[in-house]
């Protein structure tokens, strides 16, 4: 449970809270990144980093896969830690926290601890009122439900993680590793943060604005060849100003047939999917290149810059210029 004691105070002290039916992958991904950073070689002692698993009781918490983990401590004073990590899981089970859990999270936020929501942990953070008026990274499968519950929170499904003051959220899965690397880099340095990535067979740390796998990628594996082929054509022609009629013609079908196929499998029109592809590519270019916004607009197949900026603002709740400024380091 605990490891060798040394006279050295850890640079980073982390407390994990496991939600009912929590998902193992984001928990173990974050924890193993922390473990590698905490010691030299692969000895796993808690020297440079330390961690506890805490909860309202010491009763075992069951994961979504059925594996159980017992907390090590009943909630102590949160100021003993630098970072509190809430691991979400299956809904609605993962929202069934004891009042003591919400009180602990609120106290941690009030005392400027870093509070992290992994997977659907963002739901519990929002329930505690910690995300009011903030931005939040969300898995696309949960975005609609989250928006219905918490209209006061701005969500995005286009970022690996979001940092908003002292709150970090991520959609779960392997993104938890990227969050851990980001936090460890800030507290312990980049060399220590990336120390275990090769051992974990992770090729590199993804920045917050890295483009993750998105819903329309799945359409290329769609059983309906019309949708799959149309998405491939769209992806190959992001910079071309052409119409849905052109795509339908290449497939040898009518526009109405293509529309019906997309509504069945994508719940959106082919025009909306193509525009989303252009915008996602445009956003990546805004964040990862020095090209002007006008150049990027034309690269992404928009008729003019104002059209691109208008759709960008509507989709991401900020202009391309604001997104680029937010990416740049302070100072």
PANUKE-30744 format. One record per residue (C-alpha): residue in one letter; residue number from 1; x, y, z. Coordinates in pm, 1 decimal. Layout:
<node res="a" n="NUM" c1="X" c2="Y" c3="Z"/>
...
//
This chain:
<node res="x" n="1" c1="0.0" c2="0.0" c3="0.0"/>
<node res="x" n="2" c1="268.7" c2="249.6" c3="97.7"/>
<node res="x" n="3" c1="632.5" c2="233.6" c3="-2.2"/>
<node res="x" n="4" c1="976.3" c2="308.3" c3="139.3"/>
<node res="x" n="5" c1="996.4" c2="616.0" c3="358.2"/>
<node res="x" n="6" c1="1266.2" c2="870.4" c3="282.5"/>
<node res="x" n="7" c1="1355.0" c2="1206.0" c3="428.9"/>
<node res="x" n="8" c1="1273.4" c2="1373.8" c3="98.5"/>
<node res="x" n="9" c1="935.2" c2="1543.7" c3="69.4"/>
<node res="x" n="10" c1="756.2" c2="1444.3" c3="-254.2"/>
<node res="x" n="11" c1="725.1" c2="1710.0" c3="-524.3"/>
<node res="x" n="12" c1="372.5" c2="1589.4" c3="-601.8"/>
<node res="x" n="13" c1="120.0" c2="1439.0" c3="-359.6"/>
<node res="x" n="14" c1="-192.1" c2="1284.8" c3="-515.6"/>
<node res="x" n="15" c1="-515.9" c2="1148.7" c3="-369.4"/>
<node res="x" n="16" c1="-737.6" c2="923.0" c3="-581.7"/>
<node res="x" n="17" c1="-1113.9" c2="898.6" c3="-529.8"/>
<node res="x" n="18" c1="-1280.7" c2="603.9" c3="-701.6"/>
<node res="x" n="19" c1="-1639.6" c2="647.3" c3="-815.0"/>
<node res="x" n="20" c1="-1881.6" c2="354.9" c3="-788.5"/>
<node res="x" n="21" c1="-1829.9" c2="140.4" c3="-1102.5"/>
<node res="x" n="22" c1="-1514.6" c2="337.7" c3="-1192.0"/>
<node res="x" n="23" c1="-1322.1" c2="252.9" c3="-1510.1"/>
<node res="x" n="24" c1="-987.5" c2="84.9" c3="-1456.3"/>
<node res="x" n="25" c1="-801.7" c2="212.9" c3="-1763.3"/>
<node res="x" n="26" c1="-786.8" c2="586.1" c3="-1676.8"/>
<node res="x" n="27" c1="-714.5" c2="505.7" c3="-1310.0"/>
<node res="x" n="28" c1="-431.2" c2="262.8" c3="-1387.2"/>
<node res="x" n="29" c1="-295.8" c2="481.1" c3="-1669.6"/>
<node res="x" n="30" c1="-267.7" c2="785.3" c3="-1443.2"/>
<node res="x" n="31" c1="-135.4" c2="581.9" c3="-1149.8"/>
<node res="x" n="32" c1="128.8" c2="395.1" c3="-1350.0"/>
<node res="x" n="33" c1="255.6" c2="721.5" c3="-1500.1"/>
<node res="x" n="34" c1="283.8" c2="855.5" c3="-1145.7"/>
<node res="x" n="35" c1="455.2" c2="536.2" c3="-1025.2"/>
<node res="x" n="36" c1="724.9" c2="553.2" c3="-1293.2"/>
<node res="x" n="37" c1="789.6" c2="919.9" c3="-1215.8"/>
<node res="x" n="38" c1="814.4" c2="858.6" c3="-841.5"/>
<node res="x" n="39" c1="1146.5" c2="671.4" c3="-835.8"/>
<node res="x" n="40" c1="1460.1" c2="586.1" c3="-1029.4"/>
<node res="x" n="41" c1="1467.5" c2="284.2" c3="-1262.7"/>
<node res="x" n="42" c1="1154.7" c2="71.7" c3="-1203.0"/>
<node res="x" n="43" c1="1166.3" c2="45.9" c3="-823.6"/>
<node res="x" n="44" c1="825.0" c2="208.7" c3="-768.0"/>
<node res="x" n="45" c1="899.8" c2="376.6" c3="-434.6"/>
<node res="x" n="46" c1="704.1" c2="690.5" c3="-347.0"/>
<node res="x" n="47" c1="996.8" c2="934.2" c3="-341.3"/>
<node res="x" n="48" c1="943.2" c2="1215.9" c3="-592.8"/>
<node res="x" n="49" c1="568.1" c2="1155.5" c3="-602.4"/>
<node res="x" n="50" c1="332.4" c2="1002.0" c3="-346.6"/>
<node res="x" n="51" c1="-26.1" c2="883.8" c3="-363.6"/>
<node res="x" n="52" c1="-316.2" c2="754.3" c3="-157.6"/>
<node res="x" n="53" c1="-655.1" c2="610.3" c3="-244.5"/>
<node res="x" n="54" c1="-911.0" c2="782.5" c3="-22.7"/>
<node res="x" n="55" c1="-1284.0" c2="757.7" c3="31.8"/>
<node res="x" n="56" c1="-1569.4" c2="819.0" c3="275.1"/>
<node res="x" n="57" c1="-1518.4" c2="467.1" c3="416.6"/>
<node res="x" n="58" c1="-1270.4" c2="182.6" c3="375.9"/>
<node res="x" n="59" c1="-1530.4" c2="-33.6" c3="200.7"/>
<node res="x" n="60" c1="-1415.2" c2="-176.7" c3="-135.5"/>
<node res="x" n="61" c1="-1519.1" c2="13.0" c3="-448.6"/>
<node res="x" n="62" c1="-1626.6" c2="-203.6" c3="-742.2"/>
<node res="x" n="63" c1="-1501.5" c2="-108.1" c3="-1088.5"/>
<node res="x" n="64" c1="-1701.6" c2="-132.5" c3="-1411.1"/>
<node res="x" n="65" c1="-1527.8" c2="-464.9" c3="-1481.0"/>
<node res="x" n="66" c1="-1610.0" c2="-607.6" c3="-1137.6"/>
<node res="x" n="67" c1="-1259.5" c2="-573.9" c3="-990.7"/>
<node res="x" n="68" c1="-1259.9" c2="-421.2" c3="-642.0"/>
<node res="x" n="69" c1="-1017.4" c2="-178.2" c3="-480.2"/>
<node res="x" n="70" c1="-1026.1" c2="-81.7" c3="-114.2"/>
<node res="x" n="71" c1="-945.4" c2="280.9" c3="-17.7"/>
<node res="x" n="72" c1="-638.1" c2="319.4" c3="198.0"/>
<node res="x" n="73" c1="-765.3" c2="611.3" c3="406.3"/>
<node res="x" n="74" c1="-1089.9" c2="776.5" c3="507.3"/>
<node res="x" n="75" c1="-1088.3" c2="1134.6" c3="377.0"/>
<node res="x" n="76" c1="-810.5" c2="1331.0" c3="550.5"/>
<node res="x" n="77" c1="-756.1" c2="1705.9" c3="521.6"/>
<node res="x" n="78" c1="-730.1" c2="1767.7" c3="142.8"/>
<node res="x" n="79" c1="-449.1" c2="2019.9" c3="199.9"/>
<node res="x" n="80" c1="-223.0" c2="1719.0" c3="259.9"/>
<node res="x" n="81" c1="-227.7" c2="1677.1" c3="-119.4"/>
<node res="x" n="82" c1="-137.5" c2="1885.5" c3="-422.8"/>
<node res="x" n="83" c1="-380.2" c2="1709.0" c3="-653.5"/>
<node res="x" n="84" c1="-712.4" c2="1528.5" c3="-608.3"/>
<node res="x" n="85" c1="-805.5" c2="1284.6" c3="-889.4"/>
<node res="x" n="86" c1="-1166.4" c2="1171.1" c3="-917.4"/>
<node res="x" n="87" c1="-1201.3" c2="862.1" c3="-1136.7"/>
<node res="x" n="88" c1="-1542.9" c2="834.0" c3="-1303.6"/>
<node res="x" n="89" c1="-1706.7" c2="534.0" c3="-1462.9"/>
<node res="x" n="90" c1="-2042.8" c2="392.8" c3="-1561.2"/>
<node res="x" n="91" c1="-2338.5" c2="628.4" c3="-1543.9"/>
<node res="x" n="92" c1="-2551.2" c2="679.5" c3="-1342.9"/>
<node res="x" n="93" c1="-2364.2" c2="467.2" c3="-1084.3"/>
<node res="x" n="94" c1="-2057.0" c2="690.8" c3="-1080.6"/>
<node res="x" n="95" c1="-2267.2" c2="984.0" c3="-957.9"/>
<node res="x" n="96" c1="-2374.8" c2="796.9" c3="-644.7"/>
<node res="x" n="97" c1="-2119.2" c2="953.3" c3="-412.7"/>
<node res="x" n="98" c1="-2157.4" c2="1002.2" c3="-39.0"/>
<node res="x" n="99" c1="-2205.0" c2="1362.9" c3="81.1"/>
<node res="x" n="100" c1="-1856.4" c2="1342.2" c3="234.5"/>
<node res="x" n="101" c1="-1706.9" c2="1299.7" c3="-113.0"/>
<node res="x" n="102" c1="-1863.5" c2="1618.7" c3="-246.8"/>
<node res="x" n="103" c1="-1758.1" c2="1803.2" c3="69.3"/>
<node res="x" n="104" c1="-1399.0" c2="1681.1" c3="25.2"/>
<node res="x" n="105" c1="-1393.9" c2="1793.1" c3="-340.0"/>
<node res="x" n="106" c1="-1533.3" c2="2136.4" c3="-255.0"/>
<node res="x" n="107" c1="-1282.2" c2="2182.9" c3="24.9"/>
<node res="x" n="108" c1="-999.6" c2="2081.2" c3="-209.4"/>
<node res="x" n="109" c1="-1109.8" c2="2334.5" c3="-471.2"/>
<node res="x" n="110" c1="-1153.3" c2="2609.7" c3="-212.3"/>
<node res="x" n="111" c1="-797.9" c2="2557.1" c3="-90.9"/>
<node res="x" n="112" c1="-664.5" c2="2574.3" c3="-449.5"/>
<node res="x" n="113" c1="-573.1" c2="2208.2" c3="-476.8"/>
<node res="x" n="114" c1="-560.3" c2="2085.9" c3="-834.5"/>
<node res="x" n="115" c1="-880.5" c2="1884.3" c3="-892.8"/>
<node res="x" n="116" c1="-891.9" c2="1634.9" c3="-1181.5"/>
<node res="x" n="117" c1="-1192.0" c2="1455.7" c3="-1329.0"/>
<node res="x" n="118" c1="-1109.9" c2="1144.7" c3="-1532.2"/>
<node res="x" n="119" c1="-1370.0" c2="986.6" c3="-1760.7"/>
<node res="x" n="120" c1="-1717.7" c2="1073.1" c3="-1625.6"/>
<node res="x" n="121" c1="-1559.5" c2="1220.6" c3="-1313.6"/>
<node res="x" n="122" c1="-1654.4" c2="1551.0" c3="-1474.5"/>
<node res="x" n="123" c1="-2021.4" c2="1471.2" c3="-1398.4"/>
<node res="x" n="124" c1="-1947.3" c2="1454.1" c3="-1025.4"/>
<node res="x" n="125" c1="-1733.9" c2="1769.1" c3="-1038.4"/>
<node res="x" n="126" c1="-2022.7" c2="1948.7" c3="-1208.0"/>
<node res="x" n="127" c1="-2265.7" c2="1806.6" c3="-952.2"/>
<node res="x" n="128" c1="-2044.5" c2="1956.0" c3="-681.3"/>
<node res="x" n="129" c1="-2060.1" c2="2293.9" c3="-857.0"/>
<node res="x" n="130" c1="-1689.4" c2="2299.0" c3="-940.0"/>
<node res="x" n="131" c1="-1737.5" c2="2339.0" c3="-1315.0"/>
<node res="x" n="132" c1="-1987.4" c2="2626.8" c3="-1316.2"/>
<node res="x" n="133" c1="-1884.8" c2="2870.2" c3="-1590.5"/>
<node res="x" n="134" c1="-1582.4" c2="2657.5" c3="-1682.9"/>
<node res="x" n="135" c1="-1476.4" c2="2456.9" c3="-1986.7"/>
<node res="x" n="136" c1="-1476.5" c2="2079.9" c3="-1968.3"/>
<node res="x" n="137" c1="-1334.1" c2="1799.6" c3="-2186.5"/>
<node res="x" n="138" c1="-1596.5" c2="1537.6" c3="-2255.2"/>
<node res="x" n="139" c1="-1622.1" c2="1203.1" c3="-2435.4"/>
<node res="x" n="140" c1="-1851.6" c2="1245.2" c3="-2734.1"/>
<node res="x" n="141" c1="-2075.6" c2="960.4" c3="-2613.1"/>
<node res="x" n="142" c1="-2160.3" c2="1151.5" c3="-2294.2"/>
<node res="x" n="143" c1="-2177.5" c2="1507.6" c3="-2422.6"/>
<node res="x" n="144" c1="-2554.4" c2="1525.5" c3="-2485.5"/>
<node res="x" n="145" c1="-2639.8" c2="1386.6" c3="-2141.2"/>
<node res="x" n="146" c1="-2389.5" c2="1617.3" c3="-1972.5"/>
<node res="x" n="147" c1="-2529.2" c2="1925.3" c3="-2147.2"/>
<node res="x" n="148" c1="-2882.3" c2="1832.9" c3="-2042.4"/>
<node res="x" n="149" c1="-2773.1" c2="1806.7" c3="-1678.6"/>
<node res="x" n="150" c1="-2524.6" c2="2094.2" c3="-1662.6"/>
<node res="x" n="151" c1="-2611.1" c2="2366.9" c3="-1910.7"/>
<node res="x" n="152" c1="-2387.1" c2="2614.8" c3="-1725.6"/>
<node res="x" n="153" c1="-2070.8" c2="2423.2" c3="-1825.4"/>
<node res="x" n="154" c1="-1904.8" c2="2465.3" c3="-2166.5"/>
<node res="x" n="155" c1="-1810.9" c2="2124.3" c3="-2308.2"/>
<node res="x" n="156" c1="-1570.1" c2="2020.0" c3="-2580.8"/>
<node res="x" n="157" c1="-1515.2" c2="1679.4" c3="-2737.7"/>
<node res="x" n="158" c1="-1222.1" c2="1801.4" c3="-2945.6"/>
<node res="x" n="159" c1="-944.8" c2="1813.4" c3="-2683.1"/>
<node res="x" n="160" c1="-750.9" c2="1543.0" c3="-2500.8"/>
<node res="x" n="161" c1="-791.4" c2="1739.6" c3="-2177.8"/>
<node res="x" n="162" c1="-894.3" c2="2087.0" c3="-2062.9"/>
<node res="x" n="163" c1="-727.3" c2="2294.7" c3="-1791.5"/>
<node res="x" n="164" c1="-947.6" c2="2570.2" c3="-1649.0"/>
<node res="x" n="165" c1="-781.6" c2="2737.3" c3="-1350.3"/>
<node res="x" n="166" c1="-736.2" c2="2460.6" c3="-1091.1"/>
<node res="x" n="167" c1="-970.5" c2="2208.2" c3="-1259.8"/>
<node res="x" n="168" c1="-860.8" c2="1953.2" c3="-1520.9"/>
<node res="x" n="169" c1="-1101.2" c2="1727.1" c3="-1708.7"/>
<node res="x" n="170" c1="-1045.2" c2="1457.2" c3="-1969.5"/>
<node res="x" n="171" c1="-1267.1" c2="1207.1" c3="-2153.2"/>
<node res="x" n="172" c1="-1095.3" c2="906.4" c3="-1995.3"/>
<node res="x" n="173" c1="-915.2" c2="613.8" c3="-2155.0"/>
<node res="x" n="174" c1="-551.2" c2="676.2" c3="-2241.4"/>
<node res="x" n="175" c1="-605.6" c2="1053.4" c3="-2215.6"/>
<node res="x" n="176" c1="-551.6" c2="1005.0" c3="-1840.7"/>
<node res="x" n="177" c1="-185.4" c2="930.7" c3="-1917.4"/>
<node res="x" n="178" c1="-153.5" c2="1264.5" c3="-2096.6"/>
<node res="x" n="179" c1="-311.7" c2="1443.7" c3="-1800.9"/>
<node res="x" n="180" c1="-69.4" c2="1273.4" c3="-1561.1"/>
<node res="x" n="181" c1="229.8" c2="1369.5" c3="-1776.9"/>
<node res="x" n="182" c1="109.9" c2="1730.0" c3="-1790.3"/>
<node res="x" n="183" c1="72.7" c2="1753.5" c3="-1411.3"/>
<node res="x" n="184" c1="399.7" c2="1574.7" c3="-1334.2"/>
<node res="x" n="185" c1="584.6" c2="1795.1" c3="-1585.7"/>
<node res="x" n="186" c1="470.5" c2="2106.1" c3="-1402.5"/>
<node res="x" n="187" c1="564.3" c2="1974.9" c3="-1056.9"/>
<node res="x" n="188" c1="864.0" c2="1748.5" c3="-1121.8"/>
<node res="x" n="189" c1="995.9" c2="1838.3" c3="-1468.4"/>
<node res="x" n="190" c1="941.5" c2="1688.1" c3="-1811.6"/>
<node res="x" n="191" c1="1216.7" c2="1427.0" c3="-1789.6"/>
<node res="x" n="192" c1="1058.9" c2="1271.8" c3="-1482.0"/>
<node res="x" n="193" c1="708.4" c2="1297.1" c3="-1628.5"/>
<node res="x" n="194" c1="797.4" c2="1108.5" c3="-1945.4"/>
<node res="x" n="195" c1="1029.2" c2="860.6" c3="-1773.7"/>
<node res="x" n="196" c1="793.6" c2="561.9" c3="-1788.2"/>
<node res="x" n="197" c1="622.5" c2="620.7" c3="-2122.0"/>
<node res="x" n="198" c1="849.8" c2="384.2" c3="-2316.7"/>
<node res="x" n="199" c1="796.7" c2="111.0" c3="-2056.5"/>
<node res="x" n="200" c1="422.9" c2="163.6" c3="-2091.5"/>
<node res="x" n="201" c1="459.2" c2="139.6" c3="-2473.3"/>
<node res="x" n="202" c1="332.2" c2="496.1" c3="-2515.7"/>
<node res="x" n="203" c1="508.4" c2="668.9" c3="-2804.2"/>
<node res="x" n="204" c1="461.9" c2="1027.8" c3="-2691.5"/>
<node res="x" n="205" c1="273.9" c2="1267.9" c3="-2468.2"/>
<node res="x" n="206" c1="-21.2" c2="1437.1" c3="-2640.4"/>
<node res="x" n="207" c1="-81.4" c2="1806.0" c3="-2574.8"/>
<node res="x" n="208" c1="-428.0" c2="1921.1" c3="-2470.0"/>
<node res="x" n="209" c1="-514.2" c2="2040.8" c3="-2820.7"/>
<node res="x" n="210" c1="-404.1" c2="1718.9" c3="-2993.2"/>
<node res="x" n="211" c1="-683.9" c2="1591.5" c3="-3218.5"/>
<node res="x" n="212" c1="-821.9" c2="1267.1" c3="-3068.5"/>
<node res="x" n="213" c1="-1017.9" c2="1001.6" c3="-3253.5"/>
<node res="x" n="214" c1="-1354.9" c2="1153.9" c3="-3331.1"/>
<node res="x" n="215" c1="-1703.9" c2="1016.4" c3="-3400.0"/>
<node res="x" n="216" c1="-1693.8" c2="1053.5" c3="-3779.0"/>
<node res="x" n="217" c1="-1385.2" c2="828.4" c3="-3798.9"/>
<node res="x" n="218" c1="-1617.1" c2="541.6" c3="-3714.4"/>
<node res="x" n="219" c1="-1827.6" c2="616.9" c3="-4020.6"/>
<node res="x" n="220" c1="-1547.1" c2="492.6" c3="-4245.6"/>
<node res="x" n="221" c1="-1609.1" c2="148.2" c3="-4095.3"/>
<node res="x" n="222" c1="-1984.6" c2="182.4" c3="-4145.2"/>
<node res="x" n="223" c1="-2166.2" c2="-119.1" c3="-4289.6"/>
<node res="x" n="224" c1="-2332.7" c2="111.2" c3="-4542.7"/>
<node res="x" n="225" c1="-2077.0" c2="150.5" c3="-4821.3"/>
<node res="x" n="226" c1="-2238.7" c2="477.8" c3="-4932.8"/>
<node res="x" n="227" c1="-2163.7" c2="644.8" c3="-4598.9"/>
<node res="x" n="228" c1="-1818.6" c2="487.7" c3="-4563.5"/>
<node res="x" n="229" c1="-1714.9" c2="584.6" c3="-4914.9"/>
<node res="x" n="230" c1="-1864.5" c2="934.9" c3="-4884.5"/>
<node res="x" n="231" c1="-1665.9" c2="1001.9" c3="-4565.5"/>
<node res="x" n="232" c1="-1346.2" c2="888.5" c3="-4739.0"/>
<node res="x" n="233" c1="-1418.0" c2="1122.6" c3="-5031.1"/>
<node res="x" n="234" c1="-1487.2" c2="1409.7" c3="-4789.8"/>
<node res="x" n="235" c1="-1164.9" c2="1347.0" c3="-4599.4"/>
<node res="x" n="236" c1="-964.4" c2="1344.5" c3="-4923.4"/>
<node res="x" n="237" c1="-1119.4" c2="1673.5" c3="-5033.2"/>
<node res="x" n="238" c1="-1112.3" c2="1890.1" c3="-4720.4"/>
<node res="x" n="239" c1="-953.8" c2="2178.9" c3="-4907.7"/>
<node res="x" n="240" c1="-1178.9" c2="2160.1" c3="-5214.2"/>
<node res="x" n="241" c1="-1489.0" c2="2375.1" c3="-5253.0"/>
<node res="x" n="242" c1="-1730.9" c2="2119.6" c3="-5393.9"/>
<node res="x" n="243" c1="-2083.1" c2="2009.6" c3="-5310.7"/>
<node res="x" n="244" c1="-2266.8" c2="1713.8" c3="-5164.4"/>
<node res="x" n="245" c1="-2413.0" c2="1668.8" c3="-5512.2"/>
<node res="x" n="246" c1="-2057.5" c2="1608.0" c3="-5638.7"/>
<node res="x" n="247" c1="-2003.7" c2="1341.2" c3="-5370.7"/>
<node res="x" n="248" c1="-2336.1" c2="1173.5" c3="-5450.6"/>
<node res="x" n="249" c1="-2249.3" c2="1175.3" c3="-5819.1"/>
<node res="x" n="250" c1="-1919.5" c2="997.2" c3="-5750.7"/>
<node res="x" n="251" c1="-2115.3" c2="729.5" c3="-5564.4"/>
<node res="x" n="252" c1="-2374.6" c2="698.5" c3="-5839.4"/>
<node res="x" n="253" c1="-2666.7" c2="784.8" c3="-5610.8"/>
<node res="x" n="254" c1="-2895.8" c2="1083.8" c3="-5558.3"/>
<node res="x" n="255" c1="-2845.0" c2="1353.8" c3="-5295.8"/>
<node res="x" n="256" c1="-3165.1" c2="1244.8" c3="-5117.8"/>
<node res="x" n="257" c1="-3038.3" c2="884.5" c3="-5097.9"/>
<node res="x" n="258" c1="-2710.0" c2="1005.5" c3="-4949.8"/>
<node res="x" n="259" c1="-2893.4" c2="1226.0" c3="-4701.2"/>
<node res="x" n="260" c1="-3112.0" c2="937.8" c3="-4583.9"/>
<node res="x" n="261" c1="-2810.2" c2="709.8" c3="-4542.7"/>
<node res="x" n="262" c1="-2628.6" c2="969.2" c3="-4329.2"/>
<node res="x" n="263" c1="-2933.5" c2="1037.9" c3="-4115.0"/>
<node res="x" n="264" c1="-2962.2" c2="663.8" c3="-4047.0"/>
<node res="x" n="265" c1="-2598.9" c2="602.2" c3="-3955.7"/>
<node res="x" n="266" c1="-2462.9" c2="942.9" c3="-3847.9"/>
<node res="x" n="267" c1="-2779.3" c2="1117.6" c3="-3721.7"/>
<node res="x" n="268" c1="-2663.6" c2="1419.8" c3="-3921.2"/>
<node res="x" n="269" c1="-2659.2" c2="1537.9" c3="-4279.5"/>
<node res="x" n="270" c1="-2354.3" c2="1474.2" c3="-4498.4"/>
<node res="x" n="271" c1="-2307.5" c2="1851.7" c3="-4522.8"/>
<node res="x" n="272" c1="-2289.0" c2="1878.7" c3="-4142.0"/>
<node res="x" n="273" c1="-2034.1" c2="1594.9" c3="-4121.3"/>
<node res="x" n="274" c1="-1818.8" c2="1748.4" c3="-4394.7"/>
<node res="x" n="275" c1="-1828.4" c2="2088.1" c3="-4226.4"/>
<node res="x" n="276" c1="-1731.8" c2="1926.3" c3="-3894.3"/>
<node res="x" n="277" c1="-1434.4" c2="1760.7" c3="-4063.0"/>
<node res="x" n="278" c1="-1322.7" c2="2091.5" c3="-4213.1"/>
<node res="x" n="279" c1="-1359.6" c2="2270.3" c3="-3879.6"/>
<node res="x" n="280" c1="-1171.3" c2="2004.7" c3="-3684.2"/>
<node res="x" n="281" c1="-888.8" c2="2013.1" c3="-3936.4"/>
<node res="x" n="282" c1="-896.4" c2="2393.5" c3="-3930.8"/>
<node res="x" n="283" c1="-877.4" c2="2401.2" c3="-3552.9"/>
<node res="x" n="284" c1="-578.4" c2="2165.1" c3="-3561.0"/>
<node res="x" n="285" c1="-409.1" c2="2397.1" c3="-3811.4"/>
<node res="x" n="286" c1="-484.5" c2="2701.0" c3="-3596.1"/>
<node res="x" n="287" c1="-323.0" c2="2536.7" c3="-3294.0"/>
<node res="x" n="288" c1="-33.2" c2="2365.4" c3="-3468.2"/>
<node res="x" n="289" c1="78.9" c2="2601.3" c3="-3744.8"/>
<node res="x" n="290" c1="175.6" c2="2963.8" c3="-3792.7"/>
<node res="x" n="291" c1="-36.2" c2="3008.2" c3="-4104.9"/>
<node res="x" n="292" c1="-274.0" c2="3302.5" c3="-4103.8"/>
<node res="x" n="293" c1="-641.8" c2="3243.9" c3="-4026.9"/>
<node res="x" n="294" c1="-725.4" c2="3342.2" c3="-4384.8"/>
<node res="x" n="295" c1="-482.9" c2="3085.2" c3="-4524.8"/>
<node res="x" n="296" c1="-625.7" c2="2816.3" c3="-4298.4"/>
<node res="x" n="297" c1="-982.2" c2="2903.7" c3="-4398.7"/>
<node res="x" n="298" c1="-899.3" c2="2843.9" c3="-4766.2"/>
<node res="x" n="299" c1="-694.5" c2="2532.1" c3="-4681.8"/>
<node res="x" n="300" c1="-1007.4" c2="2388.5" c3="-4518.5"/>
<node res="x" n="301" c1="-1239.0" c2="2455.7" c3="-4808.4"/>
<node res="x" n="302" c1="-1425.7" c2="2758.0" c3="-4674.5"/>
<node res="x" n="303" c1="-1534.5" c2="3017.5" c3="-4929.6"/>
<node res="x" n="304" c1="-1398.3" c2="3306.0" c3="-4719.8"/>
<node res="x" n="305" c1="-1236.9" c2="3380.3" c3="-4384.6"/>
<node res="x" n="306" c1="-1549.2" c2="3528.5" c3="-4221.1"/>
<node res="x" n="307" c1="-1745.7" c2="3211.1" c3="-4298.4"/>
<node res="x" n="308" c1="-1472.8" c2="3002.6" c3="-4130.9"/>
<node res="x" n="309" c1="-1453.0" c2="3231.7" c3="-3826.0"/>
<node res="x" n="310" c1="-1832.7" c2="3231.0" c3="-3786.1"/>
<node res="x" n="311" c1="-1860.6" c2="2852.2" c3="-3785.5"/>
<node res="x" n="312" c1="-1549.4" c2="2821.1" c3="-3567.9"/>
<node res="x" n="313" c1="-1702.0" c2="3050.9" c3="-3303.4"/>
<node res="x" n="314" c1="-2036.1" c2="2870.2" c3="-3316.6"/>
<node res="x" n="315" c1="-1870.1" c2="2529.5" c3="-3275.1"/>
<node res="x" n="316" c1="-1592.8" c2="2603.8" c3="-3024.4"/>
<node res="x" n="317" c1="-1732.9" c2="2911.3" c3="-2843.9"/>
<node res="x" n="318" c1="-1424.3" c2="3115.4" c3="-2931.3"/>
<node res="x" n="319" c1="-1264.8" c2="3264.5" c3="-3242.3"/>
<node res="x" n="320" c1="-959.8" c2="3108.7" c3="-3411.3"/>
<node res="x" n="321" c1="-751.2" c2="3401.0" c3="-3285.2"/>
<node res="x" n="322" c1="-866.4" c2="3340.7" c3="-2925.3"/>
<node res="x" n="323" c1="-790.1" c2="2968.2" c3="-2955.8"/>
<node res="x" n="324" c1="-440.6" c2="3042.6" c3="-3084.3"/>
<node res="x" n="325" c1="-370.5" c2="3292.4" c3="-2803.1"/>
<node res="x" n="326" c1="-490.9" c2="3042.8" c3="-2541.9"/>
<node res="x" n="327" c1="-254.0" c2="2780.3" c3="-2682.8"/>
<node res="x" n="328" c1="52.1" c2="3000.1" c3="-2648.1"/>
<node res="x" n="329" c1="240.6" c2="2988.4" c3="-2315.8"/>
<node res="x" n="330" c1="206.7" c2="3288.2" c3="-2087.7"/>
<node res="x" n="331" c1="491.3" c2="3538.8" c3="-2079.6"/>
//
